[in-house]
Amino acid sequence: MPSTELARIGWPFGWPLGWQIALLLGGSLLLALLLRPARREWLREQDDQSLPVPRHEDRIDTLRTMATQEFSDMLQRVRDNGGVMRGIDADGEPVLVLGSKQDLASQIEPGTRRIGFGVLTSQRLDIPGELVCERDLFAEGRASVAQNAIVRSLLSLRDVAIGVRARVTGRVHADGRLDVAEGAWLHGEASAGQALALARRTRFVRLHAPVIEFGTRDSPAARQQGNLPEFVPADAQHDAANRRFIVHGDLVVPAGHRVSADLIVGGRLQVHENCVVSGSLRADRSVRLGQGVQVEGGIVSPSDIRIADNCRIDGPVMAGTRLIVGAGCVLGTRAEPVSVSAARMRIATGSLIYGFVSARQAGQVVAPQDLQA
């Protein structure tokens, strides 16, 4: 059968296969263009919700199990007699179990720079400076990691202090408070049951705590009071209740105005200082907030999000590329913790976040004057 006849089989009107494919592709493209404004509306109910907090508990759960099951008898014995015991964990690796009044430094040779055994203690655990700990660490009491030390995973049933320029290559968790000194580097997830505090120049990837403090914080700025003039975008599409405005290009909200709706912007969105948004913000290009802006919902952009000083954001903040948070900002509330996510993140000292922070590539705490660098 001729090839031209093969191309005609199964197609209406006897059109060639090439024309049929072109028609289908063209129709699909036209449909996508027509529905593009609606796409953001369809996604609206999902894209301003808090990110589900991912679980990275594997190492910490293992440590808890090891302490409460595998080595519970040994911990009880050294707790009673204050001695030192040695054992082997489920992986066949050596473990040192310390009782009261025993410290790690007294159990290693002077000048030792690296240890390849795990450590469990019924009391306080102090990791000497410059020491590299290749195995897991567990303390029923408070734990501290001195300057320039490197640890893999650390769990304390009380508080943890990470020293200047110390590094955690895996996971660190404190059931109480976790304090991280200047220049420390947290490669994995850092979490705390009560509060997590990071000093200037700290690097991080994932943070999770009821409250996360970035550097020293002054008194939080009060919320805007009084009546503000209402801002309604010109030529914007909106629903019947005026609760959502869709703008296809760029949008600028002038200073000192209130927006009583969600803003969905196809270009760049800029909200000038001292505005109040009683809704959420979404922009395809980027979002810029001036000083003192309050957003009662969340902020979403596949591009950059930049938040100036003293802003308050009640909902989640999700940036596709970069997130910059100025000094004195508050993201989330104690009653309603949020997810804050970006590929790269720079947060100025003096800010506060309630919930979960994920910097997929790199995050850093910086001084306000260094935020532009």
N, C-alpha and C positions, 0 to 999 in steps of 0.2 A: 504493500500500500504506500502511495507517495507520502513523503513527510508532511506536505501541506495538509493532506487529509487527516493524518494523525493529530495534527495541531488543532483540528476542528472538532474532534470527537468529544462529546460530553459538554460542549459549551453552547449556550443558547444563541440563536440568531446566526449561527455559523461563524462567529467572530474568531479570529486567530488567537491562540493562547497568549501571545505577547501583549495584545491589546487588553485582554481580560485581566492579566496581572497588573498592568498599568492602571486600569480603571479601579481595581480593588485597592491598590496602594494609595492612589489619589483620594479615593473616598475615605479611607481610614485616616489619612492626614487631615483632611477637611474636618472630619468628625472630632479629631483630637483638638484642633484649633478652636472649634466651636465650644467644646466642653472645658477648655482650659480654665476659664474663670470659675466654673463650678467645681473644679478639682479641689481647690483650696477649701471650698465650703464642705465638700464631702469628707475631707481629712480633718476638718476643724475639731470634731469631737475627740479625735485621737491625739492630734499633735500638740495640744496644750496640757496633756496629762503628765503627771510625774513619771519619769522613767522607772520601771521596776528595778528595785535595788538588787544588783546581781550578787549572788552568794560566792564569796571567795573564802569560805570557812574551812576548806579541806585541811590545811595545815594546822589551824587552830583547833579544829575538832579532833584531829589526831593527837595533838598535845594534851587536850583535856582527857581524852580516853586513856592515853598512856599514863597520866598522873592519877586518874581516878580508878583505873582497873589494873593495868599491867604492873604499876609500881606503887600501888596504894599501900601495900603491906610494908614495903621498904620505907616509904615516906613516913608512915606511922611509927616505925621503929626508930628512925633517926629523929623524929619529932620528940619521941619519948626520951631517948638517951643522948641526943645531941651529937651523934657520931657521923661517920662517913661510910657509905656503902657504894659498891660498884655492881652494875648489872648489864644485861644485854637487852636491847629493845626488839620489837617484832621483826625488824629488818636485819637483825644480827649485828647491829652497831653498838659500841660501848656507851654506857650512860653512867654518869657520876651523880650520886644522890647525896645531898648535903643536909645535915641537921642544923639545929640552932647553934649559934655562935661559931659556925663554920663559914668560911668565905672561899670563893673560887681562887683568888690570888694565892692563898696558902697551899693549894692543891696542885699547882703547876710549877715547873722549874723556873727560876729567875731567868729572865731574858727570853722566855717562850713568846713567840709572836703568833702562833696558830695552834688551835686545838681541834681535834677531829672527833670528839665525843660530845654527846648531849649532856645537858646539866638540868637536874631537877632539885629544887630546894624547898624545904618546908618553911623557910623564913625569907629574908631579904636576899636578893641576888644583885651583886655589883660586878659588871663586866669591866675589867681594867682598860685603860686607854691603849690604843694601838693594837689591841688583840683582835684576831680574826677567829670567829666561832663558826665552824663549818656545819655544826649540827644544831638541833632545836634546843631552845631554852625555856624552862618553866619555873615560875616562882609563885608560891602561895602568898608571899608578901610582896613588898614593893620591889621593882627592878629598875636598875639604872645602867645605861650604856655610856661609858666615858668617852672623852674626846678622841675622834679618829678611829674608834673601834668599828668593826664590821661584824654584823650578826646576820644569820639567815632568817630564823623565825623565833619570835619571842612572845610568850603569853604570861601575863601576870593577873592574879586574882584581885590585885589591888591597883596601884598606880605604876606607870612607866615614865621614865625620863630618858630621852635620847639626847646625848651630848653634842657639843659643837663639832660639826663636820663628821659626825658618826653616820654610818650607813646601815640600812636594813635592806637586804637583797630580796627577802621574801615577804612575810607577813608579820605584823606586830599588832597586838591587841592588849588593851588594859580593860579589865572589868570596871575600873574606876576612871581615873583621869590619865590622859596621855599628853605629855609636854615634850615638844620637839625644839631643840635649841638652834641657834643661827647656823646656817650653812649645812644642816643635816640633809640627807638624801634618803627618801623613802621610795624604793623601787617598786614595791608591790602595794598591797592595801594596808592602810593604817586605820585602826578603828578603836573606839572607846565606848564604854557603857555609859559614861557620864558626860565627859567633855574632852575635846581634842584641841590643843593650842599649838600653833606653828609660828616660830619666830621668822624674822626677815631672812631672806635668801634660802629658805627651805625649799627643796624640790620634792614634788609629790606626783603620784599618778592617780590613786584612788583614796578617798577619805570618807569615813562614815562614822557619825556620832550624832547624838541629840543636838549638840551645839558645837560648831567648829569656829574657833577664834583665830584670826589672822593678825598676829602681832598685838601690841597694846591698843586697847580700844578706849576712846573717850565716851562720854555720855551720848547715847543715840539721839539723832535729830528727831524732833517731834513731827508728827504727821501734820499735813496741811489742814488748816481750819478755815472756816468761812466759805462764802460763796465765790466761785470762780466763773467767769464767762464760759458759756458752752461753745465748744468747737465742733462744727459739722463739716466734713470735707466736701468741697464743691464737686458736683458731677460724679459723686460716688454712688455705686450700686448699694442698696440696702434692703434688709428684710422689712416685713410689715411693721414690726415693733421697733425698728431703728436700733436693734441691738448689735448689728454687724454692718460695717461699712467696707466695701471692696473698692480699692483704688488700683487701677491698672498701671499707673506710672509711679513716679516718686511722690512722697508726701512729707510736708513739713508742718508740725503742730507748733503754733506760736507760743511763746513763754506765758506762763500764768493762766492757762486754760484748763478746762475739764473736758474729757472725752468720755461720754457715758455709753460706750459701746466697744466691741472688739474692732480692731483695725487690721484689715488684711490687705497688704500692699504688694503690688507686683514688682516694684522697683526698690528704691532706698527709702527708709523711714527715719525721720529725725524728729525727736520730741524735745523741744527747748525746755529750759530750766523751770522748776516749780510747777510743773503740770501734774494733773491727777488723771489717771486712766482707769475708769471703772470697768475694766475688761482686760482682754489679752491683746498682745501685739504679735503680728506675723509679717515678715517681709522677705521677698525672694532674694533681694540683693544684700542689704545690711541694715542694722538697727543702731541708732545713736541716741542715747539719753543724756540730757543736760543735767546739771546739778539739781538735787532736790526733787527729782521726779518720783512719783509714786505710781506703781502699777499694781492694781488689785488682782490681776490674773498673771499669766505667764508670758514669756517672750520666746519666740521661735524664729530662727533664720538658718538657711543652709549656708550662709556666708558668715560675716563677722558680726559680733554684738559688742558694743562699747558702752559701758555704764559709768557715768561720771560720779563724783563724790556725793555722799549723803543721799543716795537713792534707796528706796524701799521697794522690793519686788516680792509679792506674796506667793506667786506661783513658780513653776519650774522655769529654768532658763536653759535653752538648748541651742548652741551655735554649731554650725557645721564645720567651721574652720577655727576662728580665734575668738576668745572671750577675754575682755579686759574689764576688771571691776575696780572702781576707784575707792578711795578711803572713806570710811564711815558708812558703807553700804550695809544693808540688812536684806538677806535673801531668805525667804521662808519665815515661818514663825515656829515657836516652840510647840504650839498645838497642831500646826500643819507643816511638817517638814517637807522639803522639796528635793528634786534632783537637779543638779547643775552639771552640764555636760558640754564639752568642746574638745576639738582635737588638740589645741594649745591654749593655755590659760595663764594669765598674769593677774594676781589679786593683790591689791595694796593692803598694807598693814592698817589695822583699824576697822576692818570689815568683819562681818559675821554671817555665817551660813548655817541654817538648821537642816540637817539631813545628809545627803549623799553628794559627793563631788567626784567627777570622773574627767580627768585630763588624759585623753587617749594616747597622746604622744608625749606631752610634757606640761607640767604645771609648776609655777614658781610664786613664792611670796616676795613682794618687792616693796621698798619704801615708796611713798607717794611721789616723791621727786624723781624717782627712777622709772616711773610707769611709762613715760614716753620713750624710753631707750629701747 
